[in-house]
């Protein structure tokens, strides 16, 4: 595969001259207006970058950074910076056209055979113009990596007038569930700058960890920045493929991990130099478990303090918004952060906040009556308004997730008064439209739509070996690119409130920077183009051509990225381990689900704590096996004639079928809490490939463990609770894979992916 991709890239690069004649410019995001001419602009060995005397110091600052970047990349070239455009090869000049053509972040770039002229109205525009020049040069230039002595640098002869579609072009990174170092964050800030993204949304706190140093409340980091365990989904390289990691809980303490205030300021400064604002988020009043574990006196039940969460989900343990001391606690936290982050906005979450504890808390009940509310959800709105008024004294405004206006019972009139920007994920577009109709601005960050949205932490493929994680495997790169953030049905007045897009990355299933990059790239680049380029300019075929060339830059920077979208991608083939004498171990690594298959030398049940090994013995027919306990020597047996018969360990044999070719082939063995296990033998098709067992217990105590044979040859062991014995999911294999919580099968001593 590696050699194929090298050949592919060579062919693409070799055809650039003819592409240029057709109007091809390798610049991502695609500019608003491009006119391509014949010829090329070749950089002389010695040249000057000149800044017009009419421009202020900010333009000179941008030019100096540009010159320093070129010096780092163009080995052997003599490059100077001067305070006039006279005789300069690259001229930085005031923009004299219509301001509407370039706005506050746009630029005009005119490249002739013997000169380059860049003009803009703002320092941001000059920065993005310089980025376009670097982006059209060889890949190492954009990354500020050194080239080779004797390299020749050239640009197409082109005229570009460019300005972004949206003012907000963001990337959110959740560092609560998995902590990323400052250097790892800077790697993404570098990419954001290359692709003209301008907001880094830093999700600093959640139920699973508190990552920001707050000097007034040291226990937020001594207690809230660590937890007892963590989910491990590392991936590793095997034969040019990134391969699934263990996908299980580690059993090891995680943390304490947090950013000092000096480190946060360092990230802010690094981002600012790249015209990226940092939007900090402290999720409240829900998703606040790490804070409540640190200071339980501010919770609704101080006598029963929570622990920092390891698992995902939604906790009912929320801030007591009726306790003035608890509200002051939140304000004091935000006060320290406001001093660190100069961006005029701060994000306070507001998503997935249950009201159950408020409903049973005396102070909240009293506050509910005092305000004359008809819904406890309105307590959250009053809290948001209080926080909004407070941060306004710090010169800040709020961001909130869409639940602040879409959750039933929210006080919409009060939310209007906050002037908050609404970040919309679910419902995304209807939530954004609702915000717009309330006069509030909205950011589009669709969690999942047909083919893909902007939650770029979700699995983008169901290929064998694709790492475990969130989603169904259908959030493809093409789907992400083709997602339309503003539906055509939205009026122009409402569309004016759709002010941006964001690639959002949650890390419940991510435990390494490698996996972050693998999932985020290249979908973050898709979001970048959606943020900058007009909808009419977007074209998947053209984008894929540019993206294929950009893989050279990603490779040069050592970035890891998914390749499913690339022409010629070769899918991994799996060698079936199920053969006569193979050993399969069903084991449960989920601490909250201790039930597992146990050899109790009698009727099979799900109550024992220890697992057993089951030996597969072929009956001579392809895909059919007997299953024998290695502990007792007895076979897993069920009558092949009676539905509902007991699954037992017996001296008799029963053939359990694994079909290698059809989606319907699987064997499901289902232990049920406090009840016997029945087997339903479905013999409705000729190949006798359907066997599944289900419990006779009620839905609340129903569990299942399944070894599933996939059509691509993979086999998966899963454990999960079913809604009822009568509905054992759609056992089509792929759907089940998303419900895994740390279980795996071992075949011939090797772990089989989930």
Secondary structure, DSSP 8 states (H G I E B T S, - for coil): -HHHHHHHHHHHHHTHHHHHHTT----SS--SEEEEEEEEEE--SEEEEEE-TTS-HHHHHHHHHHHHHHHHHSTT-EEEEESS-TT-SEEEEE--S-HHHHTTT-EEEEE-SS-EEEEESSHHHHHHHHHHHHHHS-HHHHTT----TT---EEEEEEEEE--S-SEEEEEEE-SSS---HHHHHHHHHHHHHTT--EEEEE-EETTEE-B--TT-THHHHTTT-BS--EE---EEETTEEE----EE--S-B----B-HHHHHHHHHHHHTTT-EEEEE---SSS-HHHHHH-GGGBS-TTS------S-S--S--B-TT-HHHHHHHHHHHHHHHHH--SSEEE----S---HHHHT-HHHHHHHHHHT-S-THHHHHHHHHHHHHHHHTTT-EEEEETHHHHSTT--HHHHHHHT-EEEE-TT-HHHHHHHHHTT--EEE--S--TT--SBTTS-----TT----SS-S---HHHHHH--SS-TTS-HHHHTTEEEEEEEE--TT--SHHHHHHHHTTHHHHHHHHHHS-GGG--HHHHHHHHHHHHHHHHHTT-----TTSTT-----------TT-EEEEE---TT--------SSB--S--S---EEEEEE-SSTTEEEEEETTT--EEE--SS-TTEE-EEESS---EE--SSSTT-EEEE---TTS-EEEEEE--STT--EEEEEESS-GGG-EEEEEEE-TTS-EEEEEEE-SBTTB----SSHHHHTT-SS-EEEETTEEE--
